[in-house]
Amino acid sequence: MHLTPNTSHDTGRRPGTVWITGLSGAGKTTLSHALHKRMLAAGHPVLLLDGDEMRAGLNRDLGFSDADRTENIRRAAEVAKLANCSGLWVVAAFISPLRSQRQQAREIIGGDAFLEVFLSASFAVCARRDAKGLYAKASAGQISQFTGLSAPYEAPFAPDLEIDTEVVRPEQAADLICEALARSSARNTLSATRPLPR
């Protein structure tokens, strides 16, 4: 049986993927968990894909070269597409530093089922939030190819939603994403059998 991308043969609906991008420390993990919890509470089947967890499991064979970073995102997008086809919403939290990588993810998942959310926060703020000590290690030369310092992060030119996490709290950010999903649902680009959480 062939499944049309982004369409569930069981429910007839077209769940999508919320792709959250930003520097390490911008708040991707915190926001993705808040949004995941919100959508589950509203009765939506949803899969959370976290960049760190993917690298610890499915993508543990990949390093941090440009090619490996691109493959990391490609695999994540393929998983998201399969989940969408099976009737699951996906919340994906990946640095995904290059515009070309995010464009590839959009093309794999399907543009009408892809909501790109850019979490903007300054390098200084992200470094100050650094619970893992990664920025300190990178500054000391202990981590090479660190995004935002020794490797580039290309901010989206026109994300579907940009959230300044220096001023917007995670719960407020989740509200903004749910509102964006509801607008997309009203335009029939993303749809759901239940009202999306507000």
C-alpha positions, 0 to 999 in steps of 0.5 A: 500500500502506498501512503501519500506523504503527510496523509494518514490512511487511518484518519484521513487527516494530514498532520504536520511537523513543527520544525524548531531551529535555533542555536544551542541554548535558544530554548528548543528542548524546553519549548518542544517539551512544552508543545509536546505536552500541550498537544498530547493534552489536547488529544493529538497523537504526537512524536517528539524528535530531539536532536540530542536524543537522535544523535545518541541513538539512530544517528550515533554513527554521525559526526559533525562534518558538514556532510554528517550534519546534513545526513543527521537532518535528512534522517530526522526529516525522513522519520518525521515524514513517516510519522506524519504519514502514520497519523502522528504530529511531529515536534522536531527540535534540531539546531539544523544550522544551514538553510539548505538543510532546513529546505531539504527537510521541508522538501522531504516532509512536504511544504504544506505539512512543515512549520518552521519555527526559528527561536532567536536569541543572541549568542551571549544569551545562549552562552549564559543559559548553557547548562551543558557547558558546551559554550565554555568548552567550545571557547576553550577549544575543546569542541571543534565545529561548534555552531555559532562559534566555529561553525556557521548558523544561518538564520532563516530568511522567512521562517513560518514563525520567529520567536524571540526567546529572550523575551517570550517564555516557553508557555507563551511560545507554545501558545504562538505555535498553536495559534500558527498551527490553527491558522494553517489548519484553517487554510487546510494546509495542516488539518486535524480531527480535533481543535488544536490547543490554544 
